[in-house]
């Protein structure tokens, strides 16, 4: 696996340095030192994208970023990233981002995890060490959670400690089947991402401050098992958003991520 990952790393580096140049999949295979057939098969197995799909997604993401950071004409950006005409660029752009390039530029901000990132060695090593990449699809009823909310989008051990102390102080009678973390990402311009940590509750009634109620909407959830320390969770999320989701046929109904920690609140850096 080490030699295979090194070859794919070389191919990804080659793609990154030629995003604005005309290259073929055969060129990318040559950069990895593989035959075309062997390269395509190995790339698919390791990256979970075809080489061409990965190349196009990286070009579109860099073009999308330039729409915000430069005043270049859309057609010039399209040509820079090897799209031969604005119609081809617009169709590919809308297929990926659900907006026309002009609408994207007018939006003025990058939606959460919409840009396809460069896959780094740490990401490939992480997903190729996971025992299972396939989620369980779970239908959930509407659930109410009791806990604390803070500005930010990550769990911290400090928040876990404050929640534990607060629940003891108010003598919450809720049965702690497990702790949930809920990331709510910025929606409208000017809003900030928030992180909620709490436990299930049977009552949606307003609790005693500083505790708040967070509702998890009913719906179909994709449940993934993260293997590794909490600081590598971002790599699992990269796989979910940029490998599994585009190929799953599923869509996001809400801009939240739900974490389930079980009966013990994790310490930062511990396995989860």
N, C-alpha and C positions, 0 to 999 in steps of 0.2 A: 504493500500500500504506500510506503514511503516514496518509492521511485515513481509510482503513478501520480501521487499528489504533487511531487516536484515537477513532473511534466505538465500537469494541468496548471500549476502556478505560473509556469513559464508562458503557457498559452494565454492566461488571463492578463499577464503583464504585457504581452505582445498586443492584445486587443486594446488595452488601456492606452498604449502609446501610439495607436493607429486609429483612434476614433474618428479623426478628421481626414483619414486617407482611405483610398480605395483598396480594400483587401478582400480576399476570398477565404472560405473555410479551409481550402487547401493550403493557403499561406499560414493560417493559424496552426494547422496540423504540423506543418514543417517546422514552425517555431518550437513545437513540443518534441520534435524528433520522432513522430509517429506517422504511419501510413494513414491515409485519409479515412479508410474504413475503421481501422482500430481506434483512431483518434475520436471519431464521432461517437462510437460506442462507449469509450472510456469517459469522454466528456459528459455524455448524458447520465451515466451511472454516478459520476462524482459530483457534478454541479446541479443535476436535476433540471437542466435546460439544454436545448440543442445549442451548438456553438453559434448558429445564426441568430436564434432568438435572444441569446445573451448579448450578442453584439448590438442588435437593434435596440434592445431595452437600455443598454448603457448609452448608446447614442441619443436616444430620445430623452433620457433623464438629464444628460448634460445639456442638451438643447433646451429643455424645459427650464433648467437653472439659468441659462443665459438669457432667456426671455425676461427673467426678473432682474438680472444683474447688468444687463447691457441695453443700449438703445438701438441695437442693430435691427434692421428690417427682418421680418420673419423669413422671407425668402432667402436672405443671405445666411441666416442661421441654418436653414434647411440644407442649403448647398454645402455649407461648411461641414455638415455631418453626413454628407454623401447621399442625400435624398435628391433625386434628379429634378424633381419639380414640386411646387407647393402643394399640389393635389395629393401626391403620394405621401408627403410629409404630414399633411393635415389628417388624412385617413388613418395613418399609423399612430399619430399623436392622440387622436380622439379614441382610438381603440384601446390605448393604454391608460389615458388619463380621464376619459369620459368628457373631455372639453376640447373645443377647437383651440389652436395656439393663441389666437387673439383673445378668446375668453379667459384662458389661463393667465395671460399677461395682465388682463384687467383685474383679475382676482387679487393680485398683489401679495399673495402669501402661498407657501408650499403646504398642501394638505399633509397631515401626519403620515409618514412612511409611504408616500406616494412615489418618491424617487427610487429608482432601482440602483442600489449601491454597487460599488466594486466589491467583488467577493475576495476577501483577503485569506491568507493561509490559515489564520486562526478560525475563520468561519468554516472552511472546508474540512479542517481537522475535526472540528466539533461535530458537524452533522454526520461525518463518516464514522464517528465513534458511537453515535446514538444507536441503541438497540432497536428502536422503532421510530419511524417518522410518520406513521399513519395515525391520524387522530380517531377517537371514538366520537361519532355524531350523536349528541344527547339532546332529547327534547325536554326542556325545563319549563315548569310553571313559574309564574311571577313569584319572586322571592324578596322578602324585606330583610335588610341587614341593619344592625345596630353598631355604631362605632364612631370613629373620628375621621375628619377629613383635613388634609393639608395641601397647600399649594405645592406643586411639583408632580413628577410622574414616576417616582421610584419609591419602593419600600425602604424604610430605614429602621434600624434596631431601636433608635430613640422613640419613634412613633409606636413601635410594638410595646415598649416598656410603659409609655404614657397610657396606652389603651388598657393594658393589664391593670395598672394602678387605678385608673378611672373606673373600670368595671367593678373592682373590689370596693371602691369608695361609695359607689351608688348602690352597691349590693344588687347588681343585676341578677334576676332570677332566670335568665335565659340559659338553656342547656347548650353548652359550648361543643357542638359537634365538630367544629373546625373553624379556622380563621380564613377570611376572604380578603383579598386585596383587589381593589377596583381602580383602574386607571381611566380617568375621563380626560380625553384629549381636547385641546383648544378647538372650539367650533367657530363662532363668529370672531371677526377681527377684534383684537383687544382682549379677548378672554384668555385665561391662563389654564394650563393643564392642572388637574387635581388628582390626588391619590387618597383613596378611602381605605381604611382598615377596620374590619369589624367581624361580627358573628351573626348568625341567623337569629331572627326574632319573629315571634308570632304576631306582634302588634305593629301596625303602621303608625300608631299614634306618636306625636312629637315627644321625644324622651327628655330627660333632665339634662340641661346643658352641662358640659360641652358636647355631649353625645348627639349624634344626628342619625337620621334614617336614610339609607340608600336603597333604592329599589332596583332589582335586577329584572329586566323585562322578560316576559315569557318568549320562548322561541327555540330555535335549533342552534345549539352550541357545538363547536368543534373543540374537543377536549384533548390536549396534548400533554404528554408526560415529559417534563424537563429533567434531563439527567445532567448533573454537574453542580457546580457551585452557583450561588445566586448572581455572582458577577459575570457569569457566562449566559445568563438568561437572555440578554440582548441578541446573542447569536441564534438561539432557538427562535426568537421572535423574527429575526431576519429570514430564517427559513420559512416560517409560517406566512409572512407577508409577501416574500419575493420568490419563493419556489412553490410552496404548496398552494396558496390561494389563487395565483394566476392560472393554475392548471386544474383546479378543483371543480370549476363550474359553479362555485358558491360566491356569494357577495356579502359585504358587511351591511348589517341592518342598523348598527349603532356604532358610535365612535368610542367604545369602551373595550378594555381588556380585563378579564377576570382571572385572578390567581387564587388557587386554593392551597393552603399551607398544611392542612390537617390540624391535629389537636395542639401542635406546638408552633408558636411563632418563631420563625427562623432567626438566627443570629447572622449578621452580614458576613458573607464569604462562606457560609456553611452550605453543604449540599442541600438541594431542594427538590 
